Amino acid sequence: MITIAIAEDHQALIDGLKLFLQNENDIQVVGEANDGEALIELVKIKRPTVVLTDIRMPKCDGIKATKIIKELFPETKVVCFSMFDQVEAVDQMMEAGASGYLLKNASLVTLLEAIRHVVKFGTYYDYNVILNHHHTKETIILSTREKEILRLVADGKSSQEIADILCIGKNTVDTHRKNIIKKFNIKGKNEFFRFAIERKYDFM
């Protein structure tokens, strides 16, 4: 059972989320909070699997609350559910330890996908957030070899398979993968695979 704590200063949104999630057999909302301080206390008591939180909240914002929660309970997954798609907001939530970032204009089906994805794979970032994050920063250039590797990763190829296809060493492939991950500040293998699928045609 995935247990959820929701933090949002608009009660109507909380009520709507609870109504939607109550139909899922594998998910249970165990508590709600309207400010960051109340969220931290709620997490201490309920120890939810996932925390769904906004950034802008009274008393203690979502960024500070996330940092405290992750320090106390590193295993808890925090998903930011916010209207802010600015690079600074995304970076600060990631640095605080958030496992995911979702915009409030996302569908409820996408929200459900995000919750299950962070539990199973560790991270989930809204494609629109990723796209804005990358385009807002300075233009990032991939080498011809990096583009080839990115497309092969998107095709589901392992590092060894890529090495065989390109006739290069596996260590060379791994080095290129690390360079791509560093350039785009990608968090985790699963996020890298998702990024490769979504961006494979952007670097033709």
Contact map, one row per residue, 1 for C-alpha under 8 A:
111000000000000000000000011100000000000000000000000000000000000000000000000000000000000000000000000000000000000000000000000000000000000000000000000000000000000000000000000000000000000000000000000000000000
111100000000000000000000011100000000000000000001110000000000000000000000000000000000000000000000000000000000000000000010000000000000000000000000000000000000000000000000000000000000000000000000000000000000
111110000000000000000000001111000000000000000001110000000000000000000000000000000000000000000000000000000000000000000000000000000000000000000000000000000000000000000000000000000000000000000000000000000000
011111000000000000000000001111100000000000000001111100000000000000000000000000000000000000000000000000000000000000000000000000000000000000000000000000000000000000000000000000000000000000000000000000000000
001111100000000000000000000011111000001001100001011100000000000000000000000000000000000000000000000000000000000000000000000000000000000000000000000000000000000000000000000000000000000000000000000000000000
000111110000010000000000000010111000001000000000001110000000000000000000000000000000000000000000000000000000000000000000000000000000000000000000000000000000000000000000000000000000000000000000000000000000
000011111000010000000000000000011111001000000000001111000000000000000000000000000000000000000000000000000000000000000000000000000000000000000000000000000000000000000000000000000000000000000000000000000000
000001111110110000000000000000011110000000000000000011001000000000000000000000000000000000000000000000000000000000000000000000000000000000000000000000000000000000000000000000000000000000000000000000000000
000000111110000000000000000000001110000000000000000000001100000000000000000000000000000000000000000000000000000000000000000000000000000000000000000000000000000000000000000000000000000000000000000000000000
000000011111110000000000000000000100000000000000000000000000000000000000000000000000000000000000000000000000000000000000000000000000000000000000000000000000000000000000000000000000000000000000000000000000
000000011111111000000000000000000100000000000000000000000000000000000000000000000000000000000000000000000000000000000000000000000000000000000000000000000000000000000000000000000000000000000000000000000000
000000000111111100000000000000000000000000000000000000000000000000000000000000000000000000000000000000000000000000000000000000000000000000000000000000000000000000000000000000000000000000000000000000000000
000000010111111110000000000000000000000000000000000000000000000000000000000000000000000000000000000000000000000000000000000000000000000000000000000000000000000000000000000000000000000000000000000000000000
000001110111111111000000000000010000000000000000000000000000000000000000000000000000000000000000000000000000000000000000000000000000000000000000000000000000000000000000000000000000000000000000000000000000
000000000011111111100000000000000000000000000000000000000000000000000000000000000000000000000000000000000000000000000000000000000000000000000000000000000000000000000000000000000000000000000000000000000000
000000000001111111110000000000000000000000000000000000000000000000000000000000000000000000000000000000000000000000000000000000000000000000000000000000000000000000000000000000000000000000000000000000000000
000000000000111111111000000000000000000000000000000000000000000000000000000000000000000000000000000000000000000000000000000000000000000000000000000000000000000000000000000000000000000000000000000000000000
000000000000011111111100000010000000000000000000000000000000000000000000000000000000000000000000000000000000000000000000000000000000000000000000000000000000000000000000000000000000000000000000000000000000
000000000000001111111110000000000000000000000000000000000000000000000000000000000000000000000000000000000000000000000000000000000000000000000000000000000000000000000000000000000000000000000000000000000000
000000000000000111111110000000000000000000000000000000000000000000000000000000000000000000000000000000000001000000000000000000000000000000000000000000000000000000000000000000000000000000000000000000000000
000000000000000011111111001110000000000000000000000000000000000000000000000000000000000000000000000000000000000100000000000000000000000000000000000000000000000000000000000000000000000000000000000000000000
000000000000000001111111101110000000000000000000000000000000000000000000000000000000000000000000000000000000000000000000000000000000000000000000000000000000000000000000000000000000000000000000000000000000
000000000000000000111111100000000000000000000000000000000000000000000000000000000000000000000000000000000000000000000000000000000000000000000000000000000000000000000000000000000000000000000000000000000000
000000000000000000001111111100000000000000000000000000000000000000000000000000000000000000000000000000000000000000000000000000000000000000000000000000000000000000000000000000000000000000000000000000000000
000000000000000000000111111100000000000000000000000000000000000000000000000000000000000000000000000000000000000000000000000000000000000000000000000000000000000000000000000000000000000000000000000000000000
110000000000000000000001111100000000000000000000000000000000000000000000000000000000000000000000000000000000000000000000000000000000000000000000000000000000000000000000000000000000000000000000000000000000
111100000000000000001101111110000000000000000000000000000000000000000000000000000000000000000000000000000000000000000000000000000000000000000000000000000000000000000000000000000000000000000000000000000000
111100000000000000001101111111000000000000000000000000000000000000000000000000000000000000000000000000000000000000000000000000000000000000000000000000000000000000000000000000000000000000000000000000000000
001111000000000001001100001111110000000000000000000000000000000000000000000000000000000000000000000000000000000000000000000000000000000000000000000000000000000000000000000000000000000000000000000000000000
001110000000000000000000000111110000000000000101000000000000000000000000000000000000000000000000000000000000000000000000000000000000000000000000000000000000000000000000000000000000000000000000000000000000
000111000000000000000000000011111000000001000100000000000000000000000000000000000000000000000000000000000000000000000000000000000000000000000000000000000000000000000000000000000000000000000000000000000000
000011110000010000000000000011111100001001000000000000000000000000000000000000000000000000000000000000000000000000000000000000000000000000000000000000000000000000000000000000000000000000000000000000000000
000011111000000000000000000000111111011001000000000000000000000000000000000000000000000000000000000000000000000000000000000000000000000000000000000000000000000000000000000000000000000000000000000000000000
000000111110000000000000000000011111011000000000000000001100000000000000000000000000000000000000000000000000000000000000000000000000000000000000000000000000000000000000000000000000000000000000000000000000
000000111000000000000000000000001111111000000000000000001111100000000000000000000000000000000000000000000000000000000000000000000000000000000000000000000000000000000000000000000000000000000000000000000000
000000100000000000000000000000001111111100000000000000001111110110000000000000000000000000000000000000000000000000000000000000000000000000000000000000000000000000000000000000000000000000000000000000000000
000000000000000000000000000000000011111110000000000000000011000010000000000000000000000000000000000000000000000000000000000000000000000000000000000000000000000000000000000000000000000000000000000000000000
000000000000000000000000000000001111111111000000000000000000000000000000000000000000000000000000000000000000000000000000000000000000000000000000000000000000000000000000000000000000000000000000000000000000
000011100000000000000000000000011111111111100000000000000000000010000000000000000000000000000000000000000000000000000000000000000000000000000000000000000000000000000000000000000000000000000000000000000000
000000000000000000000000000000000001111111110000000000000000000010011000000000000000000000000000000000000000000000000000000000000000000000000000000000000000000000000000000000000000000000000000000000000000
000000000000000000000000000000000000111111111000000000000000000000000000000000000000000000000000000000000000000000000000000000000000000000000000000000000000000000000000000000000000000000000000000000000000
000010000000000000000000000000111000011111111110000000000000000000000000000000000000000000000000000000000000000000000000000000000000000000000000000000000000000000000000000000000000000000000000000000000000
000010000000000000000000000000000000001111111111000000000000000000001000000000000000000000000000000000000000000000000000000000000000000000000000000000000000000000000000000000000000000000000000000000000000
000000000000000000000000000000000000000111111110000000000000000000000000000000000000000000000000000000000000000000000000000000000000000000000000000000000000000000000000000000000000000000000000000000000000
000000000000000000000000000000000000000011111110000000000000000000000000000000000000000000000000000000000000000000000000000000000000000000000000000000000000000000000000000000000000000000000000000000000000
000000000000000000000000000001100000000001111111000000000000000000000000000000000000000000000000000000000000000000000000000000000000000000000000000000000000000000000000000000000000000000000000000000000000
000000000000000000000000000000000000000001111111100000000000000000000000000100000000000000000000000000000000000000000000000000000000000000000000000000000000000000000000000000000000000000000000000000000000
011110000000000000000000000001000000000000100111111000000000000000000000000100000000000000000000000000000000000000000000000000000000000000000000000000000000000000000000000000000000000000000000000000000000
011100000000000000000000000000000000000000000011111000000000000000000000001110000000000000000000000000000000000000000010000000000000000000000000000000000000000000000000000000000000000000000000000000000000
011110000000000000000000000000000000000000000001111100000000000000000000000111100000000000000000000000000000000000100010000000000000000000000000000000000000000000000000000000000000000000000000000000000000
000111100000000000000000000000000000000000000001111110000000000000000000000111100000000000000000000000000000000000000000000000000000000000000000000000000000000000000000000000000000000000000000000000000000
000111100000000000000000000000000000000000000000011111000000000000000000000001111000000000000000000000000000000000000000000000000000000000000000000000000000000000000000000000000000000000000000000000000000
000001110000000000000000000000000000000000000000001111100000010000000000000001111100000000000000000000000000000000000000000000000000000000000000000000000000000000000000000000000000000000000000000000000000
000000110000000000000000000000000000000000000000000111111000110000000000000000011100000000000000000000000000000000000000000000000000000000000000000000000000000000000000000000000000000000000000000000000000
000000000000000000000000000000000000000000000000000011111000111000000000000000011100000000000000000000000000000000000000000000000000000000000000000000000000000000000000000000000000000000000000000000000000
000000000000000000000000000000000000000000000000000001111100110000000000000000000000000000000000000000000000000000000000000000000000000000000000000000000000000000000000000000000000000000000000000000000000
000000011000000000000000000000000111000000000000000001111111110000000000000000000000000000000000000000000000000000000000000000000000000000000000000000000000000000000000000000000000000000000000000000000000
000000001000000000000000000000000111000000000000000000011111100000000000000000000000000000000000000000000000000000000000000000000000000000000000000000000000000000000000000000000000000000000000000000000000
000000000000000000000000000000000011100000000000000000001111100000000000000000000000000000000000000000000000000000000000000000000000000000000000000000000000000000000000000000000000000000000000000000000000
000000000000000000000000000000000011100000000000000000001111110110000000000000000000000000000000000000000000000000000000000000000000000000000000000000000000000000000000000000000000000000000000000000000000
000000000000000000000000000000000011000000000000000001111111111110000000000000000000000000000000000000000000000000000000000000000000000000000000000000000000000000000000000000000000000000000000000000000000
000000000000000000000000000000000001000000000000000011111001111111000000000000010000000000001000000000000000000000000000000000000000000000000000000000000000000000000000000000000000000000000000000000000000
000000000000000000000000000000000000000000000000000000100000111111100000000000000000000000011001000000000000000000000000000000000000000000000000000000000000000000000000000000000000000000000000000000000000
000000000000000000000000000000000001000000000000000000000001111111110000000000000000000000000001000000000000000000000000000000000000000000000000000000000000000000000000000000000000000000000000000000000000
000000000000000000000000000000000001101100000000000000000001111111111000000000000000000000000000000000000000000000000000000000000000000000000000000000000000000000000000000000000000000000000000000000000000
000000000000000000000000000000000000000000000000000000000000011111111100000001000000000000001001110000000000000000000000000000000000000000000000000000000000000000000000000000000000000000000000000000000000
000000000000000000000000000000000000000000000000000000000000001111111110000000000000000000000001100000000000000000000000000000000000000000000000000000000000000000000000000000000000000000000000000000000000
000000000000000000000000000000000000000100000000000000000000000111111111000000000000000000000000000000000000000000000000000000000000000000000000000000000000000000000000000000000000000000000000000000000000
000000000000000000000000000000000000000100100000000000000000000011111111110100000000000000000000000000000000000000000000000000000000000000000000000000000000000000000000000000000000000000000000000000000000
000000000000000000000000000000000000000000000000000000000000000001111111111100000000000000000001100000000000000000000000000000000000000000000000000000000000000000000000000000000000000000000000000000000000
000000000000000000000000000000000000000000000000000000000000000000111111110000000000000000000000000000000000000000000000000000000000000000000000000000000000000000000000000000000000000000000000000000000000
000000000000000000000000000000000000000000000000000000000000000000011111110000000000000000000000000000000000000000000000000000000000000000000000000000000000000000000000000000000000000000000000000000000000
000000000000000000000000000000000000000000000000000000000000000000001111111100000000000000000000000000000000000000000000000000000000000000000000000000000000000000000000000000000000000000000000000000000000
000000000000000000000000000000000000000000000000000000000000000000001111111110000000000000000000000000000000000000000000000000000000000000000000000000000000000000000000000000000000000000000000000000000000
000000000000000000000000000000000000000000000000100000000000000000000100111110000000000000000000000000000000000000000000000000000000000000000000000000000000000000000000000000000000000000000000000000000000
000000000000000000000000000000000000000000000011111000000000000000001100111111000000000000000000000000000000000000000000000000000000000000000000000000000000000000000000000000000000000000000000000000000000
000000000000000000000000000000000000000000000000111000000000000000000000011111100000000000000000011000000000000000000110010000000000000000000000000000000000000000000000000000000000000000000000000000000000
000000000000000000000000000000000000000000000000011110000000000001000000000111110000000000000000111100000000000000000000000000000000000000000000000000000000000000000000000000000000000000000000000000000000
000000000000000000000000000000000000000000000000011110000000000000000000000011111000000000000000011111000000000000100000000000000000000000000000000000000000000000000000000000000000000000000000000000000000
000000000000000000000000000000000000000000000000000111100000010000000000000001111100000000001000010111000000000000000000000000000000000000000000000000000000000000000000000000000000000000000000000000000000
000000000000000000000000000000000000000000000000000111100000000000000000000000111110000000000000000011110000000000000000000000000000000000000000000000000000000000000000000000000000000000000000000000000000
000000000000000000000000000000000000000000000000000011100000000000000000000000011111100000000000000011110000000000000000000000000000000000000000000000000000000000000000000000000000000000000000000000000000
000000000000000000000000000000000000000000000000000000000000000000000000000000001111100000000000000000111000000000000000000000000000000000000000000000000000000000000000000000000000000000000000000000000000
000000000000000000000000000000000000000000000000000000000000000000000000000000000111110010000000000000100000000000000000000000000000000000000000000000000000000000000000000000000000000000000000000000000000
000000000000000000000000000000000000000000000000000000000000000000000000000000000111111011000000000000100000000000000000000000001001100000000000000000000000000000000000000000000000000000000000000000000000
000000000000000000000000000000000000000000000000000000000000000000000000000000000001111111000000000000000000000000000000000000000001100000000000000000000000000000000000000000000000000000000000000000000000
000000000000000000000000000000000000000000000000000000000000000000000000000000000000111111100000000000000000000000000000000000000001100100000000000000000000000000000000000000000000000000000000000000000000
000000000000000000000000000000000000000000000000000000000000000000000000000000000000011111110000000000000000000000000000000000000000000000000000000000000000000000000000000000000000000000000000000000000000
000000000000000000000000000000000000000000000000000000000000000000000000000000000001111111111000000000000000000000000000000000000000000000000000000000000000000000000000000000000000000000000000000000000000
000000000000000000000000000000000000000000000000000000000000000000000000000000000000111111111100000010000000000000000000000000001000100000000000000000000000000000000000000000000000000000000000000000000000
000000000000000000000000000000000000000000000000000000000000000000000000000000000000001111111110000000000000000000000000000000000000000000000000000000000000000000000000000000000000000000000000000000000000
000000000000000000000000000000000000000000000000000000000000001000000000000000000000000111111111000000000000000000000000000000000000000000000000000000000000000000000000000000000000000000000000000000000000
000000000000000000000000000000000000000000000000000000000000011001000000000000010000000011111111110000000000000000000000000000000000000000000000000000000000000000000000000000000000000000000000000000000000
000000000000000000000000000000000000000000000000000000000000000000000000000000000000000001111111111100000000000000000000000000000000000000000000000000000000000000000000000000000000000000000000000000000000
000000000000000000000000000000000000000000000000000000000000000000000000000000000000000000111111110000000000000000000000000000000000000000000000000000000000000000000000000000000000000000000000000000000000
000000000000000000000000000000000000000000000000000000000000001101100100000000000000000000011111110000000000000000000000000000000000000000000000000000000000000000000000000000000000000000000000000000000000
000000000000000000000000000000000000000000000000000000000000000001100100000001000000000000001111111000000000000000000000000000000000000000000000000000000000000000000000000000000000000000000000000000000000
000000000000000000000000000000000000000000000000000000000000000001000000000011110000000000001111111110000000000000000000000000000000000000000000000000000000000000000000000000000000000000000000000000000000
000000000000000000000000000000000000000000000000000000000000000000000000000011100000000000000100111110000000000000000100011100000000000000000000000000000000000000000000000000000000000000000000000000000000
000000000000000000000000000000000000000000000000000000000000000000000000000001110000000000000100011111000000000001000100001111000000000000000000000000000000000000000000000000000000000000000000000000000000
000000000000000000000000000000000000000000000000000000000000000000000000000000111100000001000000011111100000000000000000000111001000000000000000000000000000000000000000000000000000000000000000000000000000
000000000000000000000000000000000000000000000000000000000000000000000000000000111100000000000000000111110100001001000000000011001000000000000000000000000000000000000000000000000000000000000000000000000000
000000000000000000000000000000000000000000000000000000000000000000000000000000001111100000000000000011111100000000000000000001001000000000000000000000000000000000000000000000000000000000000000000000000000
000000000000000000000000000000000000000000000000000000000000000000000000000000001110000000000000000001111110000000000000000000000000000000000000000000000000000000000000000000000000000000000000000000000000
000000000000000000000000000000000000000000000000000000000000000000000000000000000010000000000000000000111110000000000000000000000000000000000000000000000000000000000000000000000000000000000000000000000000
000000000000000000000000000000000000000000000000000000000000000000000000000000000000000000000000000001111111011000000000000000000000000000000000000000000000000000000000000000000000000000000000000000000000
000000000000000000000000000000000000000000000000000000000000000000000000000000000000000000000000000000011111111000000000000000000000000000000000000000000000000000000000000000000000000000000000000000000000
000000000000000000010000000000000000000000000000000000000000000000000000000000000000000000000000000000000111111100000000000000000000000000000000000000000000000000000000000000000000000000000000000000000000
000000000000000000000000000000000000000000000000000000000000000000000000000000000000000000000000000000000011111110000000000000000000000000000000000000000000000000000000000000000000000000000000000000000000
000000000000000000000000000000000000000000000000000000000000000000000000000000000000000000000000000000000111111111000000000000000000000000000000000000000000000000000000000000000000000000000000000000000000
000000000000000000000000000000000000000000000000000000000000000000000000000000000000000000000000000001000111111111100000000000000000000000000000000000000000000000000000000000000000000000000000000000000000
000000000000000000001000000000000000000000000000000000000000000000000000000000000000000000000000000000000001111111110000000000000000000000000000000000000000000000000000000000000000000000000000000000000000
000000000000000000000000000000000000000000000000000000000000000000000000000000000000000000000000000000000000111111111000000000000000000000000000000000000000000000000000000000000000000000000000000000000000
000000000000000000000000000000000000000000000000000000000000000000000000000000000000000000000000000101000000011111111100000110000000000000000000000000000000000000000000000000000000000000000000000000000000
000000000000000000000000000000000000000000000000010000000000000000000000000000100000000000000000000000000000001111111110000000000000000000000000000000000000000000000000000000000000000000000000000000000000
000000000000000000000000000000000000000000000000000000000000000000000000000000000000000000000000000000000000000111111111000000000000000000000000000000000000000000000000000000000000000000000000000000000000
000000000000000000000000000000000000000000000000000000000000000000000000000000000000000000000000000000000000000011111111111100000000000000000000000000000000000000000000000000000000000000000000000000000000
000000000000000000000000000000000000000000000000000000000000000000000000000010000000000000000000001100000000000001111111111100000000000000000000000000000000000000000000000000000000000000000000000000000000
010000000000000000000000000000000000000000000000110000000000000000000000000010000000000000000000000000000000000000111111111000000000000000000000000000000000000000000000000000000000000000000000000000000000
000000000000000000000000000000000000000000000000000000000000000000000000000000000000000000000000000000000000000000011111110000000000000000000000000000000000000000000000000000000000000000000000000000000000
000000000000000000000000000000000000000000000000000000000000000000000000000000000000000000000000000000000000000000001111111000000000000000000000000000000000000000000000000000000000000000000100000000000000
000000000000000000000000000000000000000000000000000000000000000000000000000010000000000000000000001000000000000000001111111100000000000000000000000000000000000000000000000000000000000000000100000000000000
000000000000000000000000000000000000000000000000000000000000000000000000000000000000000000000000001100000000000000001110111110000000000000000000000000000000000000000000000000000000000000110110000000000000
000000000000000000000000000000000000000000000000000000000000000000000000000000000000000000000000001110000000000001001100011111000000000000000000000000000000000000000000000000000000000000000010000000000000
000000000000000000000000000000000000000000000000000000000000000000000000000000000000000000000000000111000000000001000000001111101100000000000000000000000000000000000000000000000000000000000010000000000000
000000000000000000000000000000000000000000000000000000000000000000000000000000000000000000000000000111100000000000000000000111111100000000000000000000000000000000000000000000000000000000000000000000000000
000000000000000000000000000000000000000000000000000000000000000000000000000000000000000000000000000000000000000000000000000011111110000000000000000000000000000000000000000000000000000000000000000001000000
000000000000000000000000000000000000000000000000000000000000000000000000000000000000000000000000000000000000000000000000000001111111000000000000000000000000000000000000000000000000000000000000000000000000
000000000000000000000000000000000000000000000000000000000000000000000000000000000000100001000000000011100000000000000000000011111111100000000000000000000000000000000000000000000000000000000000000000000000
000000000000000000000000000000000000000000000000000000000000000000000000000000000000000000000000000000000000000000000000000011111111110000000000000000000000000000000000000000000000000000000000000000000000
000000000000000000000000000000000000000000000000000000000000000000000000000000000000000000000000000000000000000000000000000000111111111000000000000000000000000000000000000000000000000000000000000000000000
000000000000000000000000000000000000000000000000000000000000000000000000000000000000111000000000000000000000000000000000000000011111111100000000000000000000000000000000000000000000000000000000000000000000
000000000000000000000000000000000000000000000000000000000000000000000000000000000000111001000000000000000000000000000000000000001111111110000000000000000000000000000000000000000000000000000000000000000000
000000000000000000000000000000000000000000000000000000000000000000000000000000000000000000000000000000000000000000000000000000000111111111100000000000000000000000000000000000000000000100000000000000000000
000000000000000000000000000000000000000000000000000000000000000000000000000000000000000000000000000000000000000000000000000000000011111111100000000000000000000000000000000000000000000000000000000000000000
000000000000000000000000000000000000000000000000000000000000000000000000000000000000001000000000000000000000000000000000000000000001111111000000000000000000000000000000000000000000000000000000000000000000
000000000000000000000000000000000000000000000000000000000000000000000000000000000000000000000000000000000000000000000000000000000000111111100000000000000000000000000000000000000000000000000000000000000000
000000000000000000000000000000000000000000000000000000000000000000000000000000000000000000000000000000000000000000000000000000000000011111110000000000000000000000000000000000000000000000000000000000000000
000000000000000000000000000000000000000000000000000000000000000000000000000000000000000000000000000000000000000000000000000000000000011011111000000000000000000000000000000000000000000000000000000000000000
000000000000000000000000000000000000000000000000000000000000000000000000000000000000000000000000000000000000000000000000000000000000000001111100000000000000000000000000000000000000001100000000000000000000
000000000000000000000000000000000000000000000000000000000000000000000000000000000000000000000000000000000000000000000000000000000000000000111110000000000000000000000000000000000000000000000000000000000000
000000000000000000000000000000000000000000000000000000000000000000000000000000000000000000000000000000000000000000000000000000000000000000011111111000000000000000000000000000000001000000000000000000000010
000000000000000000000000000000000000000000000000000000000000000000000000000000000000000000000000000000000000000000000000000000000000000000001111111000000000000000000000000000000000000000000000000000000000
000000000000000000000000000000000000000000000000000000000000000000000000000000000000000000000000000000000000000000000000000000000000000000000111111100000000000000000000000000000000000000000000000000000000
000000000000000000000000000000000000000000000000000000000000000000000000000000000000000000000000000000000000000000000000000000000000000000000111111110000000000000000000000000010000000000000000000000000000
000000000000000000000000000000000000000000000000000000000000000000000000000000000000000000000000000000000000000000000000000000000000000000000111111111000000000000000000000000011001000000000000000000000000
000000000000000000000000000000000000000000000000000000000000000000000000000000000000000000000000000000000000000000000000000000000000000000000111111111100000000000000000000000000000000000000000000000010011
000000000000000000000000000000000000000000000000000000000000000000000000000000000000000000000000000000000000000000000000000000000000000000000001111111110000000000000000000000000000000000000000000000000000
000000000000000000000000000000000000000000000000000000000000000000000000000000000000000000000000000000000000000000000000000000000000000000000000111111111000000001000000000010011000000000000000000000000000
000000000000000000000000000000000000000000000000000000000000000000000000000000000000000000000000000000000000000000000000000000000000000000000000011111111100000000000000000000001000000000000000000100010000
000000000000000000000000000000000000000000000000000000000000000000000000000000000000000000000000000000000000000000000000000000000000000000000000001111111110000000000000000000000000000000000000000110011000
000000000000000000000000000000000000000000000000000000000000000000000000000000000000000000000000000000000000000000000000000000000000000000000000000111111111100001000000000000000000000000000000000000000000
000000000000000000000000000000000000000000000000000000000000000000000000000000000000000000000000000000000000000000000000000000000000000000000000000011111111110001000000000000000000000000000000100110000000
000000000000000000000000000000000000000000000000000000000000000000000000000000000000000000000000000000000000000000000000000000000000000000000000000001111111100000000000000000000000000000000000110110010000
000000000000000000000000000000000000000000000000000000000000000000000000000000000000000000000000000000000000000000000000000000000000000000000000000000111111100000000000000000000000000000000000000010000000
000000000000000000000000000000000000000000000000000000000000000000000000000000000000000000000000000000000000000000000000000000000000000000000000000000011111110000000000000000000000000000000000000000000000
000000000000000000000000000000000000000000000000000000000000000000000000000000000000000000000000000000000000000000000000000000000000000000000000000000011111111011000000000000000000000000000000000000000000
000000000000000000000000000000000000000000000000000000000000000000000000000000000000000000000000000000000000000000000000000000000000000000000000000000001001111111000000000000000000000000000000000000000000
000000000000000000000000000000000000000000000000000000000000000000000000000000000000000000000000000000000000000000000000000000000000000000000000000000000000111111100000010011000000000000000000000000000000
000000000000000000000000000000000000000000000000000000000000000000000000000000000000000000000000000000000000000000000000000000000000000000000000000000000000011111110000010000000000000000000000000000000000
000000000000000000000000000000000000000000000000000000000000000000000000000000000000000000000000000000000000000000000000000000000000000000000000000000000000111111111000000000000000000000000000000000000000
000000000000000000000000000000000000000000000000000000000000000000000000000000000000000000000000000000000000000000000000000000000000000000000000000010011000111111111100010010000000000000000000000000000000
000000000000000000000000000000000000000000000000000000000000000000000000000000000000000000000000000000000000000000000000000000000000000000000000000000000000001111111111110110000000000000000000000000000000
000000000000000000000000000000000000000000000000000000000000000000000000000000000000000000000000000000000000000000000000000000000000000000000000000000000000000111111111100000000000000000000000000000000000
000000000000000000000000000000000000000000000000000000000000000000000000000000000000000000000000000000000000000000000000000000000000000000000000000000000000000011111110000000000000000000000000000000000000
000000000000000000000000000000000000000000000000000000000000000000000000000000000000000000000000000000000000000000000000000000000000000000000000000000000000000001111111000000000000000000000000000000000000
000000000000000000000000000000000000000000000000000000000000000000000000000000000000000000000000000000000000000000000000000000000000000000000000000000000000000000111111100000000000000000000000000000000000
000000000000000000000000000000000000000000000000000000000000000000000000000000000000000000000000000000000000000000000000000000000000000000000000000000000000000000110111110110000000000000000000000000000000
000000000000000000000000000000000000000000000000000000000000000000000000000000000000000000000000000000000000000000000000000000000000000000000000000000000000000000110011111110000000000000000000000000000000
000000000000000000000000000000000000000000000000000000000000000000000000000000000000000000000000000000000000000000000000000000000000000000000000000000000000001101100001111111000000000000000000000000000000
000000000000000000000000000000000000000000000000000000000000000000000000000000000000000000000000000000000000000000000000000000000000000000000000000000000000000000000000111111100000000000000000000000000000
000000000000000000000000000000000000000000000000000000000000000000000000000000000000000000000000000000000000000000000000000000000000000000000000000000000000000000100001111111110000000000000000000000000000
000000000000000000000000000000000000000000000000000000000000000000000000000000000000000000000000000000000000000000000000000000000000000000000000000010000000001001100001111111111000000000000000000000000000
000000000000000000000000000000000000000000000000000000000000000000000000000000000000000000000000000000000000000000000000000000000000000000000000000000000000001000000000011111111100000000000000000000000000
000000000000000000000000000000000000000000000000000000000000000000000000000000000000000000000000000000000000000000000000000000000000000000000000000000000000000000000000001111111110000000000000000000000000
000000000000000000000000000000000000000000000000000000000000000000000000000000000000000000000000000000000000000000000000000000000000000000000000110010000000000000000000000111111111000000000000000000000000
000000000000000000000000000000000000000000000000000000000000000000000000000000000000000000000000000000000000000000000000000000000000000000000000010011000000000000000000000011111111100000000000000000000000
000000000000000000000000000000000000000000000000000000000000000000000000000000000000000000000000000000000000000000000000000000000000000000000000000000000000000000000000000001111111110000000000000000000000
000000000000000000000000000000000000000000000000000000000000000000000000000000000000000000000000000000000000000000000000000000000000000000000000000000000000000000000000000000111111111000000000000000000000
000000000000000000000000000000000000000000000000000000000000000000000000000000000000000000000000000000000000000000000000000000000000000000000100010000000000000000000000000000011111111100000000000000000000
000000000000000000000000000000000000000000000000000000000000000000000000000000000000000000000000000000000000000000000000000000000000000000000000000000000000000000000000000000001111111111100001000000000000
000000000000000000000000000000000000000000000000000000000000000000000000000000000000000000000000000000000000000000000000000000000000000000000000000000000000000000000000000000000111111111000000000000000000
000000000000000000000000000000000000000000000000000000000000000000000000000000000000000000000000000000000000000000000000000000000000000000010000000000000000000000000000000000000011111111000000000000000000
000000000000000000000000000000000000000000000000000000000000000000000000000000000000000000000000000000000000000000000000000000000000010000010000000000000000000000000000000000000001111111000000000000000000
000000000000000000000000000000000000000000000000000000000000000000000000000000000000000000000000000000000000000000000000000000000000000000000000000000000000000000000000000000000000111111100000000000000000
000000000000000000000000000000000000000000000000000000000000000000000000000000000000000000000000000000000000000000000000000000000000000000000000000000000000000000000000000000000000111111110011000000000000
000000000000000000000000000000000000000000000000000000000000000000000000000000000000000000000000000000000000000000000000001000000000000000000000000000000000000000000000000000000000100011111011000000000000
000000000000000000000000000000000000000000000000000000000000000000000000000000000000000000000000000000000000000000000000001000000000000000000000000000000000000000000000000000000000000001111111000000000000
000000000000000000000000000000000000000000000000000000000000000000000000000000000000000000000000000000000000000000000000000000000000000000000000000000000000000000000000000000000000000000111111100000000000
000000000000000000000000000000000000000000000000000000000000000000000000000000000000000000000000000000000000000000000000111000000000000000000000000000000000000000000000000000000000000000011111110000000000
000000000000000000000000000000000000000000000000000000000000000000000000000000000000000000000000000000000000000000000000001110000000000000000000000000000000000000000000000000000000000001111111111000000000
000000000000000000000000000000000000000000000000000000000000000000000000000000000000000000000000000000000000000000000000000000000000000000000000000000000000000000000000000000000000100001111111111100000000
000000000000000000000000000000000000000000000000000000000000000000000000000000000000000000000000000000000000000000000000000000000000000000000000000000001100000000000000000000000000000000001111111110000000
000000000000000000000000000000000000000000000000000000000000000000000000000000000000000000000000000000000000000000000000000000000000000000000000000000000100000000000000000000000000000000000111111111000000
000000000000000000000000000000000000000000000000000000000000000000000000000000000000000000000000000000000000000000000000000000000000000000000000000000000000000000000000000000000000000000000011111111100000
000000000000000000000000000000000000000000000000000000000000000000000000000000000000000000000000000000000000000000000000000000000000000000000000000001101100000000000000000000000000000000000001111111110000
000000000000000000000000000000000000000000000000000000000000000000000000000000000000000000000000000000000000000000000000000000000000000000000000000000101110000000000000000000000000000000000000111111110000
000000000000000000000000000000000000000000000000000000000000000000000000000000000000000000000000000000000000000000000000000000100000000000000000000000000000000000000000000000000000000000000000011111111000
000000000000000000000000000000000000000000000000000000000000000000000000000000000000000000000000000000000000000000000000000000000000000000000000000000000000000000000000000000000000000000000000001111111110
000000000000000000000000000000000000000000000000000000000000000000000000000000000000000000000000000000000000000000000000000000000000000000000000001001100100000000000000000000000000000000000000000111111111
000000000000000000000000000000000000000000000000000000000000000000000000000000000000000000000000000000000000000000000000000000000000000000000000000000100000000000000000000000000000000000000000000001111111
000000000000000000000000000000000000000000000000000000000000000000000000000000000000000000000000000000000000000000000000000000000000000000000000000000000000000000000000000000000000000000000000000000111111
000000000000000000000000000000000000000000000000000000000000000000000000000000000000000000000000000000000000000000000000000000000000000000000100001000000000000000000000000000000000000000000000000000111111
000000000000000000000000000000000000000000000000000000000000000000000000000000000000000000000000000000000000000000000000000000000000000000000000001000000000000000000000000000000000000000000000000000011111
